[in-house]
Amino acid sequence: MKKMLFGIAAAALVGATGLMAEEAAPAASEQKVLIPTIEFNADALIPDVNINLQYASAYMSDGKILNPESMLFGDLTLSWNVTATSGIYAGIWVANDWNDYNEDCGVQYEPEEIDYYVGAWYTLGDGDGFNSVTFDLSYTYWDMPKRTGWNYPGNTKMKLTLDIKSGEFKCCDSKLSVTPGIKFNNDFENDEWQIVPYVKGGFAVTEKLGVNSSLELFWENAKWFMGACNHMNDDWRFTDADKNGLATLVWSVDVNFAITDNVSFGPFGKLAWCLDHDYRETWKWDGNPNMKSGCNTLWGVQLNVKF
């Protein structure tokens, strides 16, 4: 009797389920195709803007002093976050020889260098340290207006840079952060390359005051046009030194005080050592007015604005 009642109840349940399915299922002609929608964020087209203005006691590039007099520098960068893990950017960097140290070599008070650059970055992984790796590929075009017309192959440069760095290693309640990385630079127009391992660090002293530092080691095939002007047959000629090897070690430190959420200000300094003997002798060459020793230093102040 129990088996009979159970069988009748099961049959009734199956019948009811089938009836509900028939009522719920639409006819083939009534079925709708669902098309996924993509939400477009118009704010993604609005770039983040960063402006950096500097006064420096000299013009140092990769540890080499290109102009021993004080100069003004400006950098404007526009960046867009395409996704949470990728983005693109473009900008312009200007070095202005306001002292006109090289006035005999060009037009007075003309910008000594203008750099145009574009780039893109992508982050693999998520998290601190080696849990994530960021790849940053950029292209930079140099223009040196004061060198136009000289018998000199460095009036313009085009450099391709691949920067690979890990996520931040943090400690001390995240007040201290360290980021290792390596850069590969290739100036394919002038056949110059660099491999630059580096370590960057930052320490938050307070919510508004921070200290940043970096250490860079340059291995390169150096073609150093030293900036030493000599009259030879009514032509400007330069002395250069070509060699593959460890060139310089550069230590940079800056202090930033946040005036507001978007504006910061503070001093900075750089110290560079020439590691190779031949390079060092070239640095100390009496005919080179820009460098006189195997150790170069500079100091300055900067203003950073972002919005």
N, C-alpha and C positions, 0 to 999 in steps of 0.2 A: 504494500500500500504506500509506504514511504517513497519507494523507488518510482512509483507511478506519479505521485504528486510532484516529485522533483523533476521528472521528465516533462510534465505539463508546464511547470513554472519556467523551465529552461526554454521550451519551445515558444512560450509567450514572450519571454525577454528577447529572444532572437528576432521574432516577428516585429516587435515594437521598435527594435534598433534599426531594422531594415526600412521600416516605414519612415522613421525620422531621417534616415540618410537620403531616402528618395525625395523627401520634402525639402531637405537642406541643399541638395545638389541642384544647381541651376542647369538649365538646358544648355546644350553646346553653343547655341546662338547667343545665349545670355552671358556666357563666361567672358570676363574682362582680363586683359593682359596688363599686369602691373609693371609700370616703367619706373625705374629708380630715379629719384630726383637728386640733383646735386645743388647744395646751397652755396651761393656765391657770396663771399664776404668782400664787400666793396672797400672796407678798411685795409685789406691786404695790399691795395694799390697805393696807399699812402706810405711813403718811406719813413724810416727812422733817420733823423738827421743828426750828425755829429760834427761839431766844429772845434778844431784845436788850434790855438794861437800860441806861439812860442817866441821868446827872446832867449838867444843862446850866446855865450861868450865866443863861440867859434862854430864852424861848420864841420862836423865829424861824420864820416860815412864808413861803416864797417871798421871803425877804429882809426881810420886815416883822416888827418886834418886836411880838408880841401880849401878852407879859408880861415886864417888865424884870427880874423877880426870878428866882432860881434855881428850877428845877422838876425833877421826876422823870418819866421816860418809860419805857414798857414796850411791847414789840411781840412778839406770839406769832404765828408763821406755820406752817401745816401745808401741805405740798406733796406732790403725787403726780406721778410721771413716767408718763404714760399710754403713751407710746412713747419711742423714743430722740430724737424730734424734737418732742415735744409734752408738755404737762403742765397741771395745774390746781392752784390754791392757794386758801387762805382764811385769814383771820387777824383779829386785833383789836389795836388800838393805843390806848394810854391815856396822857394827859398829866395829871399830878397837881400841883396848885398847893399844895405842902406849906407854903409861906410864907403862903398865904391872902391874897395881895396884893389880890384883889378881894373881900374878905370882905363888904363893904357891898353887893355886887351879887348875893349868893347865899349858899348854905349853906356854912359853914366846912368846909374840908378835903374837900369833895366833889370828885371828879375833874372837872377843867375841860373835858376833851374826851375822848370815846370814839369811835373810828373802827372801823367794821366793813367788811371788804373781801373780795371774791372776784375771781378772775381766771383766765385761761387764756392759754397761750402756744403758739406754733407757729413752728418754724424751717424756712425754705426754703433749700435748698442745703447744702453741706458744705465746711468749710474756714475759713481765716482771712480777715479783711478783708471785702471786698465779695463774696466767694464764698458768703457766707451772710447771710441777713437774718432777724431774729426779730421777730415781731409779738406784742405782749402787750396784751390787752384786759382791763381791770379796772373794777369798780364799787365805789365807796366811799360809805358812809353815815356822815355826821358827826352826833354828838349832843353838844350843849354844855349839860350839866345846869345850870350856874350861870346860864344866860341864860333859863331857863324862867320865863315870866310877864312878861318885859320886853316893852315896846313896841318890838320889834327883830326884823327879818325873818331874822336869821341864826342862829336857835336850832338849826336842822338844815340840813344840806346833803347833796345827792346828786350825786356826780361820776362821770362816765364818762371813762376815760382810755385812749387808744391810744398805746402806746409802740413805736416802730419803731427798731431799732438793727442795725448791721452786726456781723459777727464781729470778733474782736480783731485788731488790727494788732500784731504782735510783733517785737521786735528785741533785741539784746544777749543772745543765747542764751535768748530768751523771758523774760528777767527784767523787761523793760519791755513793757507792753501798753497800747494806746490803743483806745477804743471810741467812735465818734461815734453820735449818735442824735437823735431828735426826738420830743417828746410833744405830744399834742393833748388838752387837758382841757376838759370841758364840764360846768359845774354848771347843769344844766337847770332846777333848782328856783328858783335865784336869778338866772338868765339871765347867767351869767358864763362866760367862756371864756379859755383860755390857749393859746399856741403857744410851746413851750419847746425850742429846739435846745440840745444839750449835747454835751460831750466828757468822757469818764471815762477815767482812767488809773491804772495801778498799777505799782509797782516792788518787786520782791522783793530786799530788802537781804541777807537770809540765808534759810535754810529756815524760820525761825520768825518773822522780822521783816519786815514789809511796810509800804509807804506807799501810800495811795490818795488820789486827788484828782479833783475834778470842777469844771467851769465851766458854769453854766447862764445862759441869756439869756431873760428873760420878756417876751413880748409879750402884752398882755391888755387886756380892757375892765375895768379895775379898779373894784371897788366896795368901797372900804376903809372899813369901820366901825372907827374908830380906837380904840375902847376908852375914849374920854373921856366920863366920866359927868357930866352936868349936871342939876341939879334944875330942871325947868321944869313948873310946874303939877302938882307932886307926881308927875311921870312921868319915867322915864329916857329920854333922847333922845340920839341920836348924830349926829356930824358925819361925812359921807362925801364922797368925791370920785370922780366917774365920768368916765373918759376912756379912749379906745382909744389905745394906743401902747406904746413900749418902756418897761417899768416898772423892772426891776431886773436887775442882773448879780450872780450869787452864786458865790463861790469857796469850796469846801469842801476840807478836808484832814483825814485821820485816819491815825493810826499804830496798827498792830495787831501785838501780840506773841502768838504761839501758845503758850499755857501747856501745852496738850495738843493732840491731834489734833482735839478737839471744843470746846475752850474757848480763847477769845482775849480780850485786854484791851488797852486803850490810850486815849490822849487824842484829841480831835478839836477842830476849830475852824471857824468860818464867818466870812466877810467879805462884806457886801452893799453895793452902791452903788445909789443911786436915780438913774436916768438922765434922767428927765423933770423939767423945771423945776417944773411944777405939782405933780407927785407929791412932789418934794423939799420944796417949801414946806409941803405938808400934813404931811410927816414932822416938820418942824421947828416945827409949830404949838405955841404955848405951852400950849394947852388939852389937848394930847395927852400924857398922862403916860408912854406907852410908848416913844415915839421923840422924840429931841431934835435929830437931825442927819440929813444925807443919807447917812450911812455907818453901818451897824449891824454889830456884832461879837458873837460869843459863843464860849465855850470849854466843854469838858466832858470827861468820861471815860465809857467804855462797856465793858460786858461782853457778850460774845456766846457763846452756847452752842448747839450743834447736835448732833443725834443722830437 
